[in-house]
């Protein structure tokens, strides 16, 4: 509505803005003082479980001088106890921004269309753009540059992969996704990233062989095979993704110096081998910490324009 900036998709930030947000996240991490949210209250409404997203938003808002108001999945009944648009209207009258985690991406679009405050996507079935902010910050810290970095994403072409593909296309990285047939990126994402890559110099390659993906990778990234809300597909997915586990043997096929990332929570024994998160090549916990800094960078941008 009007001039309100929402962050529902990575593409809601222009490439230069995305870089600005990441730079701000890094500056805040390095100790830059900011009270960008002084006197502001931010509603946080989650319809799915969360550890990192809830913690990082609450702590981040607090550090920027704001006040988080958290609603658990049982409390609001978005679209059930009360129409989605009415929740958006009420929150807009009292809070200064809304952070929402829900199932269908369309619910978030409906919410943001009725909201007069910034709405931030804290994960939907369609995208996880806050994760991508932290991912890009982590990749930049690890690799020195986003432009030209080679990332191999092994596994499901899900919300995390979609946002990562958009983020890397915006910043000029080379992404190879290895997935079994039927689980690669949606066609819409593939066509969305093509013109972005043409501009940024990045690239996207879809393959089925994990070894082909990691062979020249600076970073190997994976996510769960069964996302929240897909639990009834667990058995079929365990079968489909056999052979797509990231483990030390797969990392050994990548160049020396490769780093491993996972957005967490992980399911050891499924998409990763036991102990991989604490392998010397893993930067998964730096990545988790960066949720705090990158989202603070986003909030800073939304409230100050810089
Ligand atoms: N793809 C996962 C990400 C969890 C942070 C899910 O949607 O459950």
Boltz pocket constraint, residues with backbone or C-beta under 6 A from the ligand:
constraints:
  - pocket:
      binder: B
      contacts: [[A, 123], [A, 124], [A, 128], [A, 158], [A, 159], [A, 160], [A, 223], [A, 224], [A, 226], [A, 227], [A, 228], [A, 263], [A, 264], [A, 265]]
      max_distance: 6.0
